[in-house]
Amino acid sequence: MLRRFVLALTVLALAGSAASLASGAAKPAFPTSGTGRAYSWHDTPTGSTASLRGLSAVSASTAWSSGSGGTVLRTVDRGATWQAIGPSGTDTLQFRDIEAFDADRAVILSIGNGSDSRIYVTSDGGQSWTLAFVNDDANAFYDCMTFFDDRRGLALSDPPDGVKFRILATSDGGQSWHVVDPAGMPAALSGEFAFAASGQCIASDHGRRAWFGTGGGAQARVFRSDDRGQTWSVSPTPILSSPTAGIFSLAFKGQQHGLAVGGDFAAPTASPDNFASTDDGGSTWQLVPGAPPEYRSGAAWVDGHTVIAVGPSGSDVSTNGGTSWRRFDDGSLHTTDCASPVSCWASGADGRAAYLVR
């Protein structure tokens, strides 16, 4: 019930914040310009009005996005056109995460209690979808996914029993999934859960290491696995935590240096203590004093020293590894993702999808 209440609050709070921003409500002072390379989002016409919270950048020309109303979109021409290719009969589902391997293969996750949490896979560019997993636990709520490569991946559920987070694993590209033995998972805090806001509450960066971030309880924490999800350790962070606040996105460059971003979605333009960084693989975390004091739901590394963060009140960039930040866009976005070589995309409310120009 708490999870459903928080989900409802998310919708109401973000709708309210969008109205406030549109009406010109005052925002906290934060640099909007600076020296160095100019960054901007180039909006593309999706033809959709869905809230797009799932995103997977494949290349400069190809990206996938997913969201409310069973929506799945794909472009293969740098956003000049987007195809609506969601599975039939899924209009009531919210596809909050999508992981694509190329222009043809992708995995999508819908969120919610019980059977609303599902995973579908396609290998033909969305022309057909296979239902690979349906949650049969009324108390489980799956939030996000990550893949180490095109075969091995993980999906995260809030603690079904209120005691431990649950991990699903696949070793065949999402075609089949199994619940990982919970013996290797530390206990959750009272009220602790993950936020399904951007498909980025769990992350990996090749290798065998994965991380997921939390909120809702007394602390916002980061869980870390060094064996592809079989066993986990957990570390506290100084990010603000409450039933509406915590870590919404984790972004790592390599195995050691990472960024956790989030804040309070109920106070999107007044949300300090919302960015933290680590240089030891997530064992310890420190607040980022130069970060924008506003709620941010998505983050991605552009290259080895440049990172971007997005949220309902704007987008920010750091060109020194996350130490200092500057605003480069005032529009609303939910999530962002970058492919190699540098090709970054973002998506958000009202069907907004854009690629990064720099």
Secondary structure, 3 states (H helix, E strand, C coil): CHHHHHHHHHHHHHHHHHHHHHCCCCCCCCCCCCCCCCCEEEEECCCCCCCEEEEEECCCCCEEEEECCCCEEEECCCCCCCEECCCCCCCCCCEEEEEECCCCCEEEEECCEHHHCEEEEECCCCCCCEEEEECCCCCCEEEEEEECCCCCEEEEECCCCCCCCEEEEECCCCCCCEECCHHHCCCCCCCCECCCCCCCCEEECCCCCEEEECECCCCCEEEEECCCCCCCEEEECCCCCECCEEEEEEEEECCCEEEEEEEECCCCCCCCCCEEEECCCCCCCEECCECCCCCCCEEEECCCCCEEEEECCEEEEECCCCCECEEEECCCCCEEEEECCCEEEEECHHHCEEEEEC
